[in-house]
Amino acid sequence: MSVSANQQINHSIKLSVATTNDQQAVTPISVTARIDYILRFSKQAVLVVGDNASTYTQLARQYLATLSQPPSTQKLTTNTVQDENIAFVVASNQLNDIQMRCRLIEQLFANTLFDPEQSLAVSILRLAKQHNGVVTIVIEHAHALSLQLKYELCQLVDIANKTKIKINVVLFGQEHAAQEISQNRRIFDKKISIIDANSGQVIAIDHARFANSAPILTAKVLFRIGLITIMSVIVLFSSWFFLTEHENLTLTHLFPDKVMKHQVGKTEPQVQEMVTIPPNAHKALASTDDIYLALLDKTLPNPPPVEAKSAQRADILQALVLSEQKSIAPIKAEVSKKEIKNETDVTLPIVLNEQYYLDNKQGGYVIQIAGFSDLTVLANFIQEYKNLKYFSYQKSLHEQKFIVLTSQVFTNKAKAKAALSQLPKAIQQRGAFLKSVSIIKREINTVKG
């Protein structure tokens, strides 16, 4: 046992003796016996909970006093008692998990390297195997421990029992510690026993005493309730608004009455201008010609006398069809006229020399100076290079007529290259290149075919 642990235990014993001189020790003795029984047979971690700090603190000091007592003579002669390593720590809300781990391990194993961020179930178990002794951990104010540390201590005892290492963990604290364990009973099941500090009785982890202790309206639950309430109010308000304002959102109310009257007033003069009603309209009825002229917004120069003849249904349909045909016919004629003009009125700015290439029997190479699909661009090019000697032919490119300007025919490629270097730099930069006469003949024959 470390020096600091011995000092704390001796101090605890003095306090325990001072506080129990004038009191009966029935309850502490029964709780201590219950703790020993659970550690020996159930082999689980023990949590002693009391109503107030003085109750479970007195029991903790009494339990430490029993641990510091020397073993009996019988146990010494049998050589079955191992060295007991005890750690006593008073937990506090001011201490985090790393600080608590450091205090426990430093009391149990002095001058030993360890990782404070590692779980107690790993670090203490590894060090206990190296020292070969009984390890007892006593913690006061266990309700100040985090849920993580409580689980690590219970897991430490559970793993130690499976590996035949004796490790005891006894916790003393308020009932809140038991309530937290009960809320997370799935991870603490069969790993810890809860004892009542007043009666010394074992309390089940799922006892009704701890079931309703957790607050129902936590901060998370209140946030969800508030969010659902706000969303419900928004939905109800939106539904009420659309139901009450449905009539105001219809299309009939988008236009004011004055605008509607203005539009109706505009159509009446147009109807009066298109249809002229003679003064004796009640005596004479409209004929087929009158209906046709009214549709075309025209009148006869010298209208013939109107016979007392009513227009039949067939006459009205004939007038409507006639008006449609006459209104469409001029448009078709105009379109066809434009198409004919584009096809016939085409004049090339040059004379094609296709026969020049076809008459060449020896073959050779030419310089393709440029190619044009737009006759306006071709005319501008010829105007710009008036002193340039060239021949031309026509080929088909992407189903369009394409006019190509070339140089004269050279007998070999070397002469064609020399002539290419003598052309103006602007033409060379346009992409002038060498082409064989045989290729030109195929292009010309393709167009003619």
Beta strands, then each sheet from edge to edge (+ up, - down):
strand 1: 45-50
strand 2: 84-90
strand 3: 134-140
strand 4: 167-174
strand 5: 192-196
strand 6: 202-203
strand 7: 365-372
strand 8: 391-397
strand 9: 400-406
strand 10: 433-436
sheet 1: 2+ 3+ 4+ 1+ 5+ 6-
sheet 2: 8+ 9- 7+ 10-
end
